[in-house]
Amino acid sequence: MASSTGNSDVHDGEIRLWQEDDWWIAKDVETGVTTQGTSRTVALGNLDDAVALHDGECGRTPTDEELRAAGIDPVDNTTGEREPPDVLD
């Protein structure tokens, strides 16, 4: 098994990749964003997409029409005064 480092230092852009049962797990160490895939390639591709979303490089707010198509009333689609759940931090 190859290793990029002999210690636990975190390097800029470091990604960790490992297999659990039939899944490959890919983690961006700096952000903590973690994804999975059925192959190494799929897991790393998913990680690229997830990190881009995390960093605000892609994605957008849905339109009212898209919300309605998903069965969501745009008027009710607000956070209000409440803080978002911790999972969104």
VENDA-V406567 format. One record per backbone hydrogen bond with DSSP energy under -0.5 kcal/mol. NH is the residue of the N-H (numbers start at 1). CO is the residue of the C=O. If there is no record, write none. Layout:
# VENDA-V406567
NH,CO
NH,CO
This chain:
# VENDA-V406567
14,11
16,27
18,25
20,23
23,20
24,37
25,18
26,35
27,16
28,33
29,14
29,27
30,14
32,28
35,26
37,24
43,39
44,40
45,41
46,42
47,43
48,44
49,45
50,46
51,47
52,48
53,49
54,50
55,51
56,53
57,52
58,52
67,63
68,64
69,65
70,66
71,68
72,67
74,72
76,73
77,73
77,74
78,76
82,79
88,85
89,86
